[in-house]
Amino acid sequence: MSQVSFEKDIAPLFNQFRASMMWRLDLTKYDDVRLNASMVLSQLQGGMPPPPYPPFTKEQLAMFQTWINEGCPK
């Protein structure tokens, strides 16, 4: 399996919400997500994004965790 990257795998998870949601940080920007990766993962595991959006799947959460474990590659 290839390495998880921000540009290819992580940013697209958040792009779908960009126009319709306000976040405390820009989840489509690498530095914002990398510097806050653990907090972002915690929020996602806690049910973010809020309804009416579907929660992230177990696979998406696992991919985000893998990205963190791999050192947050760009």
N, C-alpha and C positions, 0 to 999 in steps of 0.2 A: 504494500500500500504506500502511496506517495505521501510525503509530508503535508500536513495541514498548513495552509498559508492564509494570512489575513485577506489578501486581495482576492484569492480564488474561492475561499471557503467561508470565511467569517464575515467580511463586509456584506456579502449578498444576504446573509441572514437578517441584517438590519436595514438594508436598502428599502425593503418593502414598507417600512414604517416611517421613513424619513420625512415625507411630506405631511403626514397626518398626526404625528406625535411630537411632543416636546420632551426632550431628555435633558438631564443636567449636563450631559456632555454629548459630543457628537459621536455616536456609535458607528458612524461610517468612516471615522478618521482613525488611522492606525495608532497614533500616539495616545489619543484619548482612551481607546480600548485597552491598549497594552498597559498603560499606567494604572488602570483601574480594573484589570482583568478579573481578579478574585471577587471584587464587589459586583461586577457585572454578572459573573456566573452565579453568585449568591442570589441576586435579584431574579435571574432567569429561573433558577431552581425554585424560587418562592412564588412563581406564577406570573412573572412578567413575560410578555406584555399583558396589560389588563384587557378584559373583555371590551369590545367584541372580538379582539384578535385571539387566535388560538395560541395556547401556550407552546413553547418550543417542545419538540419531540424528544424522547430519550436519546435518539440518535444524534440530534442536533446538539443537545447538552453534552453528550459524550465527545463529539467532535470539538466543541469549545474547550472542554477539559483537556483533550489531547493537545490542542493548540497551546494551551497554557503549559502543559507538561513538556512540550517540545521547545519551550523558550519563546513563545509568541513570534514565530517567524513571519516576516512581512510577505 
